[in-house]
């Protein structure tokens, strides 16, 4: 049996949340945070260990609020995403404040996993279905690489991933007839206005999206060998940055999309109809607290998780 790891990206600064540490905001009746529910669902689905990706300046708060508790019920590892963790010979551009995106985050776990792993965001609630489907795929169907990476992803329905309090960014997916991923396009400023779904591309141009389209929520089931691809591609990404560019990020959806287009990866999209919620904006917290309360009332979760 392959060892499976849940990798939680929790190093984000949370600028849209008002500068606070949004990943550590309590939302459950006993102070639980969103990560608690993801970890509960992952352990229930059969994952063997948890890898937290954090920043070193968050470490003390992080361990006090969640890490020390989870270490009592599961195997836990820590990886650190830092702005200055870049290859030798490359310097950080003046004015750059944030780390380099989800690709760099996942690269930080090299040496900490021994088998396939599931990547998720710390501040997103995914629901149970995706964890179970991805764990089953990774342990029963995922093939060892023969030059083509075998991946999977949780395929959420766009209308189930919107915020009532502002726009969101999603990886909008196109699928092939066999249900595999054809391409994923990072799409910005997605919001519902007077019953119309609006969105923009990375240049700010309007684009058309459908409420029923599949989207990526950074819920990727990946083989261990994919880390080598990230390691090889990161220096190329950094070297390609134009002078003065302090915002570009090394993003998982773009990296995976490029591999799919080159025939170096296949991604099985495992549809989930669960409703996403998260704390992208401060105003989202009240909605999340109410949603958790309803899930407990419906018997999806016990009132006290751990």
MOZI-V602702 format. One record per pair of residues at least 6 apart in sequence whose C-alpha atoms are under 7 Angstrom apart, sorted by the first residue. I is the first residue (numbers start at 1). J is the second residue. D is the distance in Angstrom with one decimal. If there is no record, write none. Layout:
I&J&D / I&J&D
//
This chain:
1&139&7.0 / 2&115&5.9 / 2&139&6.2 / 3&48&6.2 / 3&114&6.3 / 3&115&5.3 / 4&47&5.3 / 4&48&5.4 / 4&49&6.9 / 4&115&5.9 / 4&116&5.5 / 4&117&5.4 / 5&47&5.8 / 5&48&5.8 / 5&49&4.9 / 5&50&5.7 / 5&51&6.9 / 5&113&6.7 / 5&116&6.8 / 5&117&4.6 / 5&118&6.3 / 6&47&6.6 / 6&49&6.3 / 6&50&4.9 / 6&51&6.1 / 6&117&5.8 / 6&118&4.9 / 6&119&6.3 / 7&50&6.0 / 7&51&4.7 / 7&52&6.0 / 7&117&6.7 / 7&118&5.8 / 7&119&4.7 / 7&120&6.3 / 8&51&6.2 / 8&52&5.0 / 8&53&6.0 / 8&119&6.0 / 8&120&5.2 / 8&121&5.7 / 8&122&5.6 / 9&52&6.5 / 9&53&5.0 / 9&54&6.9 / 9&105&6.8 / 9&120&6.2 / 9&121&5.0 / 9&122&5.5 / 10&23&6.6 / 10&52&6.8 / 10&53&5.4 / 10&54&5.1 / 10&121&6.7 / 10&122&5.0 / 11&53&6.1 / 11&54&4.2 / 11&55&5.2 / 11&81&6.5 / 13&19&6.7 / 13&21&6.6 / 14&20&6.4 / 14&21&6.3 / 14&22&6.0 / 16&280&6.4 / 16&281&5.8 / 17&280&5.9 / 17&281&4.6 / 17&282&5.2 / 22&123&7.0 / 22&279&6.7 / 23&122&5.8 / 23&123&5.0 / 24&33&6.1 / 25&33&5.9 / 26&32&5.3 / 26&33&4.6 / 27&33&5.3 / 27&34&6.8 / 27&288&6.6 / 27&289&4.9 / 28&289&6.3 / 28&292&6.4 / 29&303&6.9 / 30&304&6.5 / 34&123&6.1 / 34&124&6.8 / 34&125&6.2 / 35&122&5.6 / 35&123&6.9 / 38&125&6.6 / 41&128&5.6 / 41&131&6.6 / 42&131&5.7 / 45&131&6.2 / 45&132&4.9 / 45&135&6.6 / 46&135&6.9 / 47&135&7.0 / 49&74&6.0 / 49&75&4.8 / 49&76&5.9 / 50&75&6.2 / 50&76&4.9 / 50&77&6.4 / 51&76&5.8 / 51&77&4.7 / 51&78&5.6 / 52&77&6.3 / 52&78&4.9 / 52&79&6.1 / 53&78&6.0 / 53&79&4.7 / 53&80&5.5 / 53&81&6.5 / 53&105&6.8 / 54&79&6.4 / 54&80&5.1 / 54&81&6.0 / 55&80&5.3 / 55&81&5.5 / 55&82&6.3 / 56&80&6.4 / 79&108&5.8 / 79&109&5.6 / 80&108&6.3 / 81&99&6.9 / 81&105&5.5 / 81&108&6.2 / 82&99&5.7 / 83&98&6.3 / 83&99&4.2 / 83&100&6.6 / 84&92&6.7 / 87&235&6.5 / 93&246&6.4 / 95&246&6.5 / 96&246&4.9 / 100&249&4.9 / 100&250&5.7 / 101&249&4.8 / 101&250&5.1 / 101&251&5.5 / 102&250&6.4 / 102&251&5.0 / 102&252&5.6 / 103&230&6.7 / 103&250&5.1 / 103&251&4.9 / 103&252&4.9 / 104&250&6.3 / 107&227&6.0 / 107&230&6.1 / 107&231&6.6 / 110&227&6.5 / 114&224&6.8 / 115&223&6.6 / 115&224&5.3 / 116&138&6.5 / 116&222&5.6 / 116&223&4.3 / 116&224&5.2 / 117&221&5.8 / 117&222&5.4 / 117&223&6.5 / 118&219&6.8 / 118&220&5.5 / 118&221&4.4 / 118&222&6.3 / 119&218&6.7 / 119&219&5.5 / 119&220&5.2 / 119&221&6.6 / 120&218&5.6 / 120&219&4.8 / 121&218&6.5 / 123&278&5.6 / 123&279&6.1 / 124&277&6.1 / 124&278&4.5 / 125&276&5.6 / 125&277&5.3 / 125&278&5.8 / 126&274&7.0 / 126&276&5.4 / 127&274&5.6 / 129&272&6.1 / 129&274&6.9 / 130&154&5.5 / 130&272&5.9 / 133&270&6.8 / 134&152&7.0 / 134&221&6.3 / 138&221&7.0 / 142&150&6.0 / 143&150&6.0 / 147&264&6.7 / 148&264&4.6 / 148&265&4.9 / 149&264&6.2 / 149&265&4.4 / 149&266&6.3 / 150&223&6.9 / 150&265&6.0 / 150&266&5.4 / 150&267&6.4 / 151&221&5.7 / 151&222&5.1 / 151&223&6.7 / 151&266&6.0 / 151&267&4.6 / 151&268&6.3 / 152&220&6.0 / 152&221&4.9 / 152&222&6.8 / 152&267&4.7 / 152&268&4.4 / 152&269&5.8 / 152&270&7.0 / 153&219&5.6 / 153&220&4.4 / 153&221&5.6 / 153&267&6.8 / 153&268&6.4 / 153&269&5.2 / 153&270&6.0 / 154&216&6.8 / 154&219&5.4 / 154&220&6.6 / 154&269&6.2 / 154&270&5.2 / 154&271&6.0 / 154&272&6.5 / 155&214&5.4 / 155&215&5.8 / 155&216&5.9 / 155&269&5.5 / 155&270&5.4 / 155&271&4.4 / 155&272&5.8 / 156&214&5.3 / 156&215&5.3 / 156&216&6.5 / 156&271&6.2 / 156&272&5.4 / 156&273&6.4 / 157&212&5.5 / 157&213&5.7 / 157&214&4.8 / 157&215&6.1 / 157&273&6.6 / 158&211&5.2 / 158&212&5.9 / 158&213&5.6 / 158&214&5.9 / 158&215&5.7 / 159&211&4.7 / 159&212&6.4 / 160&275&4.9 / 160&276&5.9 / 161&275&6.5 / 161&276&5.0 / 161&277&6.7 / 162&168&6.7 / 162&191&6.9 / 165&281&6.8 / 165&283&6.4 / 165&284&6.6 / 166&191&6.7 / 167&189&4.7 / 167&190&5.0 / 167&191&4.8 / 168&188&6.4 / 168&189&5.5 / 168&190&5.2 / 168&191&6.8 / 169&187&5.7 / 169&188&4.5 / 169&189&6.0 / 169&190&6.2 / 170&186&5.8 / 170&187&5.4 / 170&188&6.7 / 170&215&6.2 / 170&216&6.3 / 170&217&6.6 / 171&184&5.6 / 171&185&5.2 / 171&186&4.3 / 171&187&5.9 / 171&215&5.3 / 171&216&4.8 / 171&217&7.0 / 171&253&6.7 / 172&184&5.4 / 172&185&5.2 / 172&186&6.2 / 172&187&6.4 / 172&214&6.3 / 172&215&4.5 / 172&216&6.4 / 173&181&6.9 / 173&183&5.8 / 173&184&4.4 / 173&185&6.5 / 173&213&7.0 / 173&214&5.4 / 173&215&5.3 / 173&216&6.9 / 174&181&6.2 / 174&182&5.4 / 174&183&5.3 / 174&184&6.4 / 175&181&4.7 / 175&182&5.0 / 176&182&5.5 / 179&268&6.5 / 179&269&6.1 / 180&266&6.9 / 180&267&5.5 / 180&268&4.5 / 180&269&5.5 / 181&267&5.3 / 181&268&6.3 / 181&269&6.2 / 183&257&5.6 / 184&253&6.5 / 184&257&5.7 / 187&199&6.7 / 187&200&6.0 / 187&201&5.3 / 187&202&6.8 / 188&199&5.9 / 188&200&5.0 / 188&201&5.9 / 188&202&6.6 / 189&199&5.2 / 189&200&5.8 / 190&198&5.5 / 190&199&4.3 / 191&197&5.8 / 191&198&5.5 / 191&199&6.7 / 192&198&6.2 / 199&206&5.8 / 199&207&5.5 / 199&208&6.7 / 199&209&6.9 / 200&206&4.4 / 200&207&5.2 / 201&207&6.3 / 237&250&6.9 / 259&265&5.4 / 260&266&5.9 / 277&288&6.4 / 278&284&6.8 / 278&288&6.6 / 279&285&5.7 / 295&301&6.3 / 296&302&5.9 / 296&303&6.0
//
